[in-house]
Amino acid sequence: MEKKKYLKIDMDELCSAIEGTSYEHEYYLDLDNGEILFLSQYADDKETGGLKEQIEEEFERYVRIPSAESYEGYQDMVDFITTLENEHLAEMLRVAIDGKGAFRRFKDVLLDHPEEEERWFRFKDDRMEARALEWLEDIGVTLIEE
């Protein structure tokens, strides 16, 4: 069994990395210092200061940060709707998330409800942080609080 690692990690940065990972952009967690590293498919080794090569050579030191799954984001919207007291708004959001373009329509509906929009952002951030903590646990990393 692998030894548990204790690291200071910027959770906002980690959550942004999870949301920003794509086939063009990758993020890695440095298991030595908790630093989050960014690699673009479009950058050559010279631009990244040899980072690609370093990650390949010291593969046990770096863990690729996974990307957020769209089904999780969709489920977050569904779950958020169930927390609403305003039944009219809840119904508008249920209609908005039906079909292609659900994320955009959901956000558009919330634009007219700034308090609920703010609550949505907190809800979404809390969910993303929970997923990030679960991923860290899965790879044997415990977060050290500041």
Stockholm file with secondary structure:
# STOCKHOLM 1.0

chainA/1-146         MEKKKYLKIDMDELCSAIEGTSYEHEYYLDLDNGEILFLSQYADDKETGGLKEQIEEEFERYVRIPSAESYEGYQDMVDFITTLENEHLAEMLRVAIDGKGAFRRFKDVLLDHPEEEERWFRFKDDRMEARALEWLEDIGVTLIEE
#=GR chainA/1-146 SS CCCCEEECCCHHHHHHHHHHCCSSEEEEEETTTCCEEEEETTCCTTTTTTHHHHHHHTTTTEEECCCCCHHHHHHHHHHHHTTCSCHHHHHHHHHHTSSTTHHHHHHHHHHTCHHHHHHHHHHHHHHHHHHHHHHHHHTTEEECCC
#=GC SS_cons         CCCCEEECCCHHHHHHHHHHCCSSEEEEEETTTCCEEEEETTCCTTTTTTHHHHHHHTTTTEEECCCCCHHHHHHHHHHHHTTCSCHHHHHHHHHHTSSTTHHHHHHHHHHTCHHHHHHHHHHHHHHHHHHHHHHHHHTTEEECCC
//
